[in-house]
């Protein structure tokens, strides 16, 4: 899945010189990743080696379009942006003990 995400986020949708043209290579690559995931899913479903117990609570959560309301989302985005802007000096990292 991370390959699919990286291929989507790391490659522009359109050609740089002509934004009216789609970068088909990107979508071809993403299609191969999706096809591979679908084949793996089909193999897991077809095999008797695994006994997957239905988990309706997880299914409902994954099918819910919005897990957080808009206020929580905007609060999270502000918090995330402020954490990304933090910088630590080398001495802070060296003096940190775990």
C-alpha positions as CSV (number, residue, x, y, z in Angstrom):
1,X,0.0,0.0,0.0
2,X,2.8,2.4,0.7
3,X,4.0,2.0,-2.9
4,X,0.6,3.0,-4.1
5,X,0.5,6.1,-1.9
6,X,4.1,7.1,-2.9
7,X,3.4,6.6,-6.6
8,X,0.3,8.8,-6.3
9,X,1.8,11.6,-4.1
10,X,5.3,11.5,-5.7
11,X,4.2,11.9,-9.3
12,X,2.2,14.7,-10.9
13,X,-1.1,13.9,-12.5
14,X,-0.3,15.8,-15.8
15,X,2.7,16.2,-18.0
16,X,4.9,19.2,-16.9
17,X,5.1,20.7,-20.4
18,X,1.4,20.2,-21.2
19,X,-1.0,20.2,-18.3
20,X,-3.8,19.1,-20.7
21,X,-2.2,15.7,-21.0
22,X,-2.4,13.0,-18.4
23,X,0.7,11.2,-17.2
24,X,-0.4,7.7,-18.1
25,X,2.8,6.1,-16.6
26,X,1.7,7.2,-13.2
27,X,-1.8,5.6,-13.6
28,X,-0.3,2.5,-15.2
29,X,2.0,2.1,-12.1
30,X,-0.9,2.6,-9.7
31,X,-3.0,0.1,-11.6
32,X,-0.3,-2.5,-11.2
33,X,-0.1,-1.9,-7.5
34,X,-3.9,-2.2,-7.2
35,X,-3.9,-5.4,-9.3
36,X,-1.3,-6.9,-7.0
37,X,-3.3,-6.1,-3.9
38,X,-6.4,-7.5,-5.5
39,X,-4.6,-10.8,-6.4
40,X,-3.3,-11.1,-2.8
41,X,-6.8,-10.5,-1.4
42,X,-8.2,-13.1,-3.8
43,X,-5.6,-15.7,-2.7
44,X,-6.3,-15.0,1.0
45,X,-10.1,-15.4,0.4
46,X,-9.7,-18.6,-1.7
47,X,-7.3,-20.4,0.7
48,X,-8.4,-22.6,3.6
49,X,-5.1,-21.7,5.5
50,X,-6.7,-18.7,7.0
51,X,-9.9,-18.5,9.1
52,X,-11.0,-14.9,9.1
53,X,-13.6,-14.1,11.7
54,X,-16.0,-11.4,10.5
55,X,-15.4,-8.2,12.5
56,X,-18.4,-6.0,11.8
57,X,-17.2,-3.2,14.1
58,X,-14.0,-2.8,12.1
59,X,-16.0,-3.1,8.8
60,X,-18.4,-0.3,10.0
61,X,-15.4,1.9,11.0
62,X,-13.7,1.5,7.6
63,X,-16.9,2.2,5.7
64,X,-17.7,5.3,7.7
65,X,-16.8,8.3,5.4
66,X,-15.9,10.6,8.2
67,X,-14.6,9.4,11.5
68,X,-14.0,12.9,12.9
69,X,-16.2,15.9,12.7
70,X,-14.9,19.0,11.0
71,X,-13.9,20.7,14.3
72,X,-11.7,17.8,15.3
73,X,-10.2,17.6,11.8
74,X,-9.3,21.3,11.7
75,X,-7.9,21.1,15.3
76,X,-5.7,18.1,14.2
77,X,-4.5,19.9,11.1
78,X,-3.5,23.0,13.2
79,X,-1.7,20.7,15.8
80,X,0.1,18.8,13.0
81,X,1.2,22.0,11.3
82,X,2.7,23.4,14.5
83,X,4.6,20.1,15.2
84,X,6.0,20.1,11.7
85,X,7.3,23.6,12.2
86,X,9.3,22.7,15.3
87,X,13.0,22.3,14.9
88,X,15.5,20.7,17.3
89,X,19.1,21.5,17.7
90,X,21.7,18.8,17.6
91,X,22.3,19.3,21.3
92,X,18.7,18.7,22.1
93,X,18.8,15.4,20.2
94,X,22.1,14.3,21.8
95,X,21.0,15.1,25.3
96,X,17.7,13.2,25.0
97,X,17.8,9.9,26.8
98,X,15.3,7.1,26.4
